[in-house]
Amino acid sequence: MAPVTEIDLRSASVRELNGALHRAEPGTSWRVLHPGGAHNLAVGLDAAVDVVIDGHAGYYCAGMNQHATVTVHGNVGVGVAENMMSGTVRVRGSASQSAGATAHGGLLVIDGDASARCGISMKGVDIVVGGDVGHMSAFMGQAGRLVVCGDAGDALGDSLYEARIYVQGRVRSLGADCVEKEMGPEHLAELAMLLKAAGRDDDPAGFRRYGSARRLYHFTTGNSY
Amino acid sequence: MCGISGIQVRDPSLRPRLGELLAGMLHQAAERGPDSAGVALYGDPRLSPPGCATVSLTSLGVPAAEVAARVGAEAVAAGQAVVVRSAELDAGELEAAVRAAFPRAVVTGRGTGLAVLKGVGHPDALIEEFGLREASGWQGIAHTRMATESAVTPEGAHPYSVGENVCLVHNGSFANHATIRRELIAEGAVFDSDNDTEVGARFVAHRLAEGMDLEKALLALCERFDGFYTLLVTTGDAFAVVRDAIACKPAVVAETDAWVAMASEYRCLAALPGIESARIFEPEPEEVRTWRR
C-alpha cells in the first residue's frame, strides 16, 4: 500500500494543504490532521487521489471535486462537495445546509443527517444520505439521484426538473410540482445500485420514489398571455 | 456575515468554566465578523454578585472608580465596558441613578445577575480585554459582528439588551426595520443606535413587557419582520433560538445533559466537553426552540 502523506493543519495552512493536493500525483494518499472545522478543505482537486480528513470540516469541503475520493471523519459545514464533477465524497458525520449544491457528477455519501437544501440545483450528482434531510432538499434539482434513508423535511423537491428522489422514511411535505411516482423494476435496480455504492444494506423495497410532475417547467397555453 | 454562539450550563460543575468555554466559541466565530464583539454573562460573581442589580455601560470614557462615586454604587471595568451594581437598588432604580449621573451614557444592559460587555476590535483582543476566560456563570452568549447597515461602534455591537435580563444576538439583516423602528418610536421606544438588530431587540422587549411569553414574542417577530435572521435570545431563565422562514442564516444546536449550546458554525461547538455524544441539529425555519434553566 502506498505511503500516506500527512498534513497537520496545526502547522500547515489551508492554502498549503490545497496546493499540495493540487500538485499530487494520481494514486497518492493523504491524511489531514487537526482540521478543526476549517473552511475550504480539499477544494478543487483534479486527480484520483485519496484524501482522509481526520475530524470536522467547515464550509465547502471537497467543493468542485473531480476524480478524487475525500472522506471526512466528522461533520461538515455548508456546501460540502458543492459543484462536484466526479469522484466520491463521504462524510461519516452530518452535513450542514446545501450539501452537494449544483454538483454535476460523482457520488456524495453522508452517513448522518443533512440539513436544509441538500442537493439544491443538483445537476447530475448522486447523493445518498443515511439519516434525514432538511427542508427544500433537491430544490430545482435538474439531474442526478437523491437517496434519503431517513425522513425528508418540508417542500421536498420544490420546482424539480429531472432529478430523481428516493425516500425511505416520512416526507413532511412535497414542494411545488413534486409528486410521488411508481417504483418500477428499473427504479429498484437503480436504487439498489446507489445503496450498494454507498455501502448500505437498506432494502430498496422500503423506499418511495418522487419526481417532477413536469407541470411547472413546461410552458402550456395556461402560461401564455 | 456575523457569528453567534451561546451556552446554557446545566451541570453546576461547569459554571466556573463558562467564560473559558464561551471564549473558545467566540474565537472560532471570529472570522465571521472581526470588527466588533460582545458577550452577555449571566451569574458571574465577579461582575454581578448574587442579589445585585446591574447596569452595563459601554464607551463611557470615565474610570470605574469615578462612575462608582458619581452614581453612588459599585462599578467594575471590563475593557471598554463598565458594570455598575447595587445590592440596595433594583435594576430600574439603578439605571435611573446611572442616567442621572451620566445623561449621555449608553446603557447596554440591565437586570439582576447580568453583565453585558461589548466593544470595537477583534474578538480575540476583546476576549482578553473582557477577561472572558476567567468569567463564570450559568449562561452566556457571544456575538462577533461584520457590520453591513450601520456604523462600527461599541453601541452598534451585539448583544442588544433593552429589557431587564433579556439579551439578543443576530446574524443576518432585517429588511423592514426602518418601518418597525418608527412604530416602536411611536409606542415610546428610545433607540441607542441605527442598528437593525436593536429594532428586533426592542420589538421583543415590548412584546414581553405586554405580557407575551418568549416563544410568542419571537413568533410575533417572525410575523412582523422581513429579512434574514438567526436569533439567539436569552432571559433570566431561558435560552431560545429562532430562524427566518427559509433558514437563510446558519444555526447549529448541540445538547447534552450538562449543557445546551448554539452557534453559527459547528466548529464553535467542537471543543465543548462531551460534544462527541451531544445531540446535534439545525433548527427548522420559524420554529422557536427554548431551553429553560
Contacts between the chains, C-beta under 8 A, distances in Angstrom:
chain1	res1	chain2	res2	distance
A	36	B	267	6.4
A	36	B	270	7.1
A	37	B	28	7.0
A	37	B	265	6.7
A	37	B	266	5.9
A	37	B	267	2.5
A	37	B	270	5.4
A	38	B	267	7.6
A	56	B	266	6.0
A	56	B	267	6.4
A	56	B	270	5.5
A	58	B	265	6.5
A	58	B	266	7.8
A	58	B	267	5.8
A	59	B	265	7.9
A	75	B	266	5.2
A	75	B	280	7.3
A	77	B	250	7.8
A	77	B	265	5.8
A	77	B	266	6.2
A	77	B	267	7.5
A	78	B	250	6.4
A	94	B	280	6.6
A	96	B	250	6.6
A	96	B	252	7.0
A	96	B	266	7.0
A	96	B	282	6.6
A	97	B	247	7.5
A	97	B	250	6.8
A	97	B	282	7.3
A	113	B	281	7.5
A	115	B	281	7.9
A	115	B	282	4.1
A	116	B	247	5.2
A	116	B	282	7.0
A	116	B	285	7.9
A	134	B	247	7.7
A	134	B	282	6.6
A	134	B	284	7.4
A	135	B	247	7.1
A	135	B	284	6.8
A	135	B	285	6.6
A	136	B	246	7.4
A	153	B	284	7.0
A	154	B	284	7.9
